[in-house]
Amino acid sequence: MRAPLIAGNWKMNGSKRDARALLGGVAAGAASLQGAEVAVCPPFPYLALGEAELADSVVCLGAQDVSTESAGAYTGEVAAAMLAEFGCRYVICGHSERRDYHAESDTLIARKLQAVIANGMRPILCVGETLEQRERGETEAVIGAQLDGVLGVVGIETFADLELAYEPVWAIGTGKTATPAQAQQVHAFVRAKLGVSDRRIAQGVRILYGGSMKPGNAAELLAQPDIDGGLIGGASLDVDDFLAICRAAEAAAG
Ligand SMILES: O=C(CO)COP(=O)(O)O
């Protein structure tokens, strides 16, 4: 049984005051949840606030990115050990915005996974296709190549220590959600592909869906057999919306 995980990716949004209010609201609202796990991933400067506000809460803290390097002359980078020091449990790796705006390769992303796991945290590895790729019928080829690019560096055993997120690029921040059937098809493809290498690991890995998940569509998406949670962007910035999605996950967990 894979307990659902709802993770909020705040991206580069909010102020210190907003962050404090959001953290407090989520911590209070999530206290009574059963069977679903909740995490929030604020921008780096708010991680200390997250550590403090979530100290007595069931909500986990996560980060949005990490360096491949452990220390040294890497201006602007943040090491995995630093994230661990602030109580992070999760680190988003290979988000499409980083693949696109920062030219992150599968090899670089694989090294980030290694850094995160070596420091006792769990990566949330994102994969997904663009609209053009979907329209050309390349969805599975693209996602398969993203997985192979990582697998070539880290091996299948690493997938026992991470979560996956399927985030179709065309659904991110656009209000266009993949239909439950479209999402389920890709999630099942990902699990089957990993299953060729290791069936037990493939059955255990949580595959989150991300891309305009909202209170209105969360229940249907989370009811799919291979959708094990959500990676939430815009709706994670609103306490009520985010908690409504968490409750949908709780209901899906039954
Ligand atoms: O990119 C996402 C989460 O990582 C999804 O963002 P939205 O929920 O805003 O579409």
The ligand as a MOL file (V3000), in Angstrom:
LIG
                    3D

  0  0  0     0  0            999 V3000
M  V30 BEGIN CTAB
M  V30 COUNTS 10 9 0 0 0
M  V30 BEGIN ATOM
M  V30 1 O 4.8760 22.5540 -11.3820 0
M  V30 2 C 4.0400 22.1890 -10.5890 0
M  V30 3 C 4.4220 21.6180 -9.2830 0
M  V30 4 O 5.7790 21.3370 -9.2210 0
M  V30 5 C 2.5850 22.3360 -10.8770 0
M  V30 6 O 2.2660 23.6690 -10.8630 0
M  V30 7 P 0.7160 24.1230 -10.9340 0
M  V30 8 O -0.0150 23.2900 -9.8940 0
M  V30 9 O 0.7320 25.5670 -10.6520 0
M  V30 10 O 0.2630 23.7750 -12.3140 0
M  V30 END ATOM
M  V30 BEGIN BOND
M  V30 1 2 1 2
M  V30 2 1 2 3
M  V30 3 1 2 5
M  V30 4 1 3 4
M  V30 5 1 5 6
M  V30 6 1 6 7
M  V30 7 2 7 8
M  V30 8 1 7 9
M  V30 9 1 7 10
M  V30 END BOND
M  V30 END CTAB
M  END
